[in-house]
Structures are given as structure tokens and as C-alpha cells.
Amino acid sequence: MTGKFDFDSWQAKLVALEIANEVGRAILKSLSQEPKTATQMSKSLTIPLPTILFHLSRLEEAGIVVYKKSLGKRLREVKVYSVSSNDIVFSIGGEKHGQE
């Protein structure tokens, strides 16, 4: 599955902001290796949890990060995040170009 975005959409702008941000890129790279909770990412990346949660919410809103609820160590429900696709594509010129 490919995360495809129209160049002028708000989702594309949000994805571009996250890709341009060091924390956003670190989160995407981490999640592309294996699904993790926000706490696991915070510890492994040594980034404060509120910062991780902020970027995760933006990545989730853009549709490139998804979560699945699971039971944690203390039998509490936790969100386990993963990337929805390893490929991100920006469609710039519409569908007419390159289809002849």
C-alpha cells in the first residue's frame, strides 16, 4: 500500500512538515522497522513523550501512521503504532501526465 497525496492537499502539507522535521523522520524510521507504543519510541529515541505524541497525532491525521489497540504490561489498553505504508508519493501534476 502506498501513501499517495495530492500535492495541494492539506494532508500533503502535513506529511511534508513531518518529513522536514527531525523528530517526524525519526518516528517514521523507527515505525518502519517495527510497530511500537509511544512510550517505547520515547525511550528508544530519547525524546520526551509529549513531543512523540504531538508528532504521532500529526502523522496519524495525515494518514501515514495508524494504531491498533492492545493490552500492555499492566493489562491496560495501549496504542501500538505502525506506518500505513513504507512509500509516500506526492502527485504533483494530476493524472494526465505520463499516461500516453
N, C-alpha and C positions, 0 to 999 in steps of 0.2 A: 504494500500500500504506500502511495506517495502523498505527502502533504503538498497539495498544489494550491497556489494562491494567485488570485488576480492581482496584478501589480498595484492597482489603485485602491484595493480594499483595505479596510481598517485592520483585518487580520494580518495582511502582508506587512503593514507598517509595524504592528506589534511584534511579529516574528523578526523583522529586520532590527528593531530595537534590542531584542533579546540576543540575537546573534552578534550584534555590535558590542554587547556588554560582556565583560569577562566572566561574571557570575552566571549569566544566562548560558554562555557557551560551556562553562564547567558543568553545569547541571545537565545540559543535553548530552555531553560526552559521557558523564557518569551514568545516566539513564540508558544510553545506547549500549552499555556493557551489560547491565542487569537492572531489573526493577529494584527500587529502594523506597523506604519511607523518608519523609522529610528529615527526621532525626538522624537516620543513617547518613544521609547526604551531608547534613550539617557537621557531623563528626568527621566523616572522611575527607571533606573539602575544607575543614576548619573555617567555616563561615557561619556566622550567627543564624540560629533557627528563624528569627523573623525575616531576615534577608532571603533565606532559602524559600520561605513561604510566600513572600512577595513575588519572587520570580516564578515560582511554580504556578501561582494563580494567573499570572500573565501568560505563561506558556500553555496552561490549560485553557484559558479563554480563547487563545488563538487556535487551539485545536491540535497542537503538536505534542502535547503531553496529556495522558489520560491516567486515571487511577482506578484501582479496584480495592474494595474494602475487604479486609482480612482481620483475623484475630491476632493481636500482638502477644508479647510475652506474659503480660498480666491479664490475659483474656479480655482485653479491651479491643474495641474495633479501631483499626488504624487504616490509613490510606497508603497503599503501595503504588507508587508512581512508575510509569514507563512511557517511552516515546511511542506515539501512534504510528510513526514511520521513521525510517532511517534516512529517507530522502525528502528534501524540501525543494520545491520547484516554484519559481515565480513566473507567471505567464505575463509577458510584457505587451506583446503586440496583438493579442487576440488569436483566434483560430485560423484566420485566412493565410497567414504567413507560413511557408514551409509545407503546405499541403497540396502542392501541384504536381 
